[in-house]
Amino acid sequence: MTRRETVNVGGIPISYLTAGEGGPLVLLLHGTYWSRVWKPVLDGIAATGLRPVAVDFPGFGRSGGELTVEEASVPRLSAWLVRFLEALGHKGPVMVVGHDIGGGVAQHLMLGNKVEVPRVAVVNGIMYDSWPVPGVARFRDPAVAAATTRDDVLAARRVSVVKALGRPASEAEISEYLDPWTDPRMEMLPALLQSRTPKLLVWGEDDEFQTVDYAERYAREIPETRLVPIQSAGHIPMENDTKAVAGALAGFFAAER
């Protein structure tokens, strides 16, 4: 059964969801949402003898602390995860899956060699130039990006957040989504092209933000990558087809045992 637990990381109470009673650790990373996105699939992953841990980054969900502008980047979040794993008392390999921007953090953790990551999965996550999302595609051009202010990026991101919520939202809610993400453009492609770590992409085919063509390209170009498309599913496919997503992730990570 899924339960919520807390661990102290550098004096900050960090909350996470987990299930099961042990086994190889699978770290589940959220993006602009929080650990709640993983709740539907935790029991299914644990049923295969794995130990899923869906962490809330500092300042998100039920975690304490604050994610400052200085810490709000893919590399800095990846480095923070090393401290989180130490606080858990975990030693040895850790398998990782990330959703949304968490997908970028998962890939960075794999490539950073600070911990051993034998398998990595991405669920409707950022890759290539998919940040910002298609609604602000003009920022993909390097010259435009260089001339773009932080306020321009935040204004564009505001539009995409409101669209993603799909309902009226308070200014406080919108601010929560905007605060952590300032400049997550990544330069991981050269290393990914050399990576032989097994990779799984699980993708809601109807996602309007991280469209499936990014995943299809990644599966063609990045070694050791398999794509599992989820039909009639959007940006959070765990909610649309829990069984299919849980089964794909559990089978992939359990194969490492």
Protein Blocks (a to p, Z undefined) as FASTA:
>chain_A
ZZdddddeehiacddddedjedjddddddfklcfklmmmmmmmmmmnopacdddddehia
jbgcjddfklmcfklmmmmmmmmmmmnopacjdddddehjllmmmmmmmmnomaccfbdc
dehiaehjlbccfklmmmmpmklmmmpcfklmmmmmmmmmmmmnopacdfklmmmmmmmp
mblcccfkmmmmmpcbdcdddddfklcklgcklmmmmmmmmghiacdddehiafblmlmm
mmlmmmmmmmmmmmmZZ
